[in-house]
Amino acid sequence: MAAAVASSEDETQPKSPTISFINSQKGKQLLIANEYIFKLNKTTTTTKYWKCVV
């Protein structure tokens, strides 16, 4: 009989996105998250809003 072994990486928990930043040709900041590109749409004192670039 085979014994079940608990994995250290639980499949039910979402994985953290891979995040990086680059600059556009116009010098604007772009966010790359899980192979999607976002541009900075709006900034407040506490929050940055990103919009998907398609």
Steps between C-alpha positions, in 0.01 A plus 500: 500500500640839403508775758378850419762768544402859573644745252656823621328679211124466546313502167196672654691821578546749215853562384654843538517688170837570343529879496754725330518855367630640172494841333305565181655675201348822633661447842179399677505223758346166397419211732535141383304243701462138385586590139241783487606864456335784691547877476458737792153648459447709814682577824360618834687559824458136603415302184625446146251383238635291212324440166561195282666575166359279226 
